[in-house]
C-alpha cells in the first residue's frame, strides 16, 4: 500500500476527518480535541496515533502538553496523488468530448445525412 493510499484509508473515518479539519486550523492537544469532538480522550489518542502512523500529523512537546498539527508535506503528497486522478479524468473527458464532436460534425464527410 502506498503512503497516499494509507492516508486515504485513515481519512475514511469521519472522526479522523474532523480531527484533520480541526488541526488544519491550529495545533491542538488531545484534551483540546476531546472538548470539541463527541469522543473520549483515549479515543482521540487512538485516532491521533492512526493519523500520525500514516504520516498526516506532526507532534511536539510544549511544556506539559503534546501538540499535534497537520503535516503540510503529507497533505502535499496526498494532493499530488489525487491530482493524478483529476488529470486522468479531465483527459478522458476531453477525449470523449472530441470523439462525440467528431461524430456529430455535419461537415464531416463520413457524417450520416
C-alpha positions as MATLAB code, in Angstrom:
seq = 'XXXXXXXXXXXXXXXXXXXXXXXXXXXXXXXXXXXXXXXXXXXXXXXXXXXXXXXXXXXXXXXXXXXXXXXXXXXXXXXXXXXXXXXXXXXXXXXXXXXXXXXXXXXXXXXXX';
ca = [
       0.000    0.000    0.000;
       1.410    3.411   -0.938;
       1.623    6.112    1.674;
      -1.110    8.092   -0.099;
      -3.335    5.006   -0.027;
      -2.681    4.599    3.707;
      -3.543    8.271    4.240;
      -6.799    7.926    2.297;
      -7.672    4.800    4.272;
      -7.062    6.651    7.547;
      -9.173    9.568    6.337;
     -12.037    7.185    5.570;
     -13.126    7.603    9.176;
     -15.326   10.688    9.804;
     -13.815   11.286   13.245;
     -10.309   11.389   11.769;
     -11.571   13.793    9.110;
     -12.869   16.040   11.906;
      -9.512   15.840   13.672;
      -7.645   16.815   10.495;
     -10.101   19.657    9.971;
      -9.511   20.989   13.496;
      -5.734   20.560   13.313;
      -5.542   22.282    9.938;
      -6.633   25.468   11.723;
      -4.172   25.287   14.625;
      -2.047   22.847   16.616;
      -4.023   21.275   19.456;
      -3.503   18.896   22.357;
      -5.540   15.735   22.951;
      -7.659   17.457   25.600;
      -8.473   20.351   23.267;
      -9.642   17.912   20.612;
     -11.671   15.880   23.131;
     -13.551   19.050   24.106;
     -14.676   19.725   20.513;
     -15.326   16.125   19.455;
     -18.041   13.785   20.755;
     -15.488   11.154   21.825;
     -13.308   10.478   24.861;
      -9.675   11.489   25.297;
      -8.489    7.867   24.898;
     -10.452    7.602   21.642;
      -8.913   10.877   20.408;
      -5.473    9.484   21.258;
      -6.161    6.331   19.248;
      -7.272    8.352   16.228;
      -4.229   10.626   16.524;
      -1.971    7.558   16.557;
      -3.527    6.279   13.321;
      -3.135    9.682   11.647;
       0.433   10.032   12.875;
       1.366    6.485   11.799;
       0.338    7.216    8.197;
       2.307   10.464    8.262;
      -0.502   13.015    8.293;
       0.424   14.553   11.648;
       3.415   16.051   13.370;
       3.626   16.493   17.120;
       5.858   18.360   19.517;
       6.122   18.906   23.241;
       5.139   22.329   24.539;
       5.519   22.497   28.300;
       3.486   19.648   29.746;
       1.341   19.230   26.637;
       1.944   17.449   23.362;
       0.564   19.454   20.454;
      -0.480   17.880   17.178;
      -0.635   19.571   13.804;
      -1.201   18.573   10.199;
       1.986   17.852    8.256;
       1.829   20.130    5.182;
       4.274   17.902    3.294;
       1.981   14.907    3.801;
      -1.003   16.881    2.539;
       1.037   17.936   -0.493;
       1.835   14.278   -1.174;
      -1.829   13.360   -0.855;
      -2.817   16.207   -3.154;
      -0.294   15.081   -5.802;
      -1.792   11.601   -5.603;
      -5.345   12.927   -6.021;
      -4.246   15.294   -8.793;
      -3.262   12.298  -10.914;
      -6.879   11.082  -10.796;
      -8.138   14.568  -11.603;
      -5.784   14.936  -14.565;
      -6.653   11.478  -15.924;
     -10.368   12.192  -15.555;
     -10.067   15.512  -17.371;
      -8.054   13.904  -20.175;
     -10.643   11.125  -20.536;
     -13.458   13.684  -20.591;
     -11.635   15.694  -23.262;
     -11.093   12.569  -25.414;
     -14.753   11.612  -25.071;
     -15.912   15.121  -25.959;
     -13.698   15.213  -29.062;
     -14.988   11.823  -30.191;
     -18.605   12.943  -29.790;
     -17.939   16.253  -31.559;
     -16.311   14.450  -34.483;
     -19.225   12.021  -34.684;
     -21.774   14.874  -34.613;
     -19.949   17.154  -37.098;
     -22.289   17.598  -40.128;
     -19.364   18.870  -42.241;
     -17.600   15.566  -41.715;
     -17.724   13.576  -44.991;
     -18.470   10.402  -43.022;
     -21.404   12.002  -41.139;
     -24.780   10.397  -41.977;
     -27.102   12.918  -43.625;
];
